[in-house]
Amino acid sequence: MRPPSLQTFIVLTVTGLLLSITGFALNNSDLGFFGVAFTFASVSAALSLCVRSDHPAKKVSEVVFMLGAFGTIFYGYFLTRSLLLGVLAVFIIIPIIVGVTLSYISPKFEAE
């Protein structure tokens, strides 16, 4: 399967921007925060998949944009107590906990 093109990520980024503008204009902060997080995640994915470079600035910007997406979801949840943002926060936290736990436990099993 071929990776998505840059045009696909441009469409996703513009969709996220439109979601955030629409959400905040209509006083629907759930949609606004989701749009901002969607925009950050799209830019991070575009940098990761479409930009061919090993420059440290590219790697740092990928991480910053992804952390921006996570931070937006968490900030939006704590600000609005929205069910949608709360569910997204849980779906972010659980894989992180499982990943950290498995990365800590798996070397212990390989050593035996």
C-alpha positions, 0 to 999 in steps of 0.5 A: 500500500502506498503512503498518503500523498502530500495533497491528502495531508493538505486536505486533512489539515484544512479540514481540521482548521475548518472544524476548529473555526466552525466549532469556536464560531458556533460556541461548540468548544468540543468541535473547536478543540477536536479541530485543532488537535486534528490539524496538529496530528495531520501536520505531524503525520505529513512531516513524518510521511512526506518530508524526506530528511533526517534533520533534527529540526524535522524530528523535533517538529514532528514530536512537538506537533503530536504533543500539541495534538495530545495537549489540545485534547487534554486541555479541551477535556479539562476545560470543558469536561466534554464526553467526546474529549474525555473518551479521546483522552482515555484512548490516548492514555491507555496505549501509552500506559500499555506501551510503557508497561510492556517496554519495561516488562519485556526485557525482564522476560527476555533476560530469563 
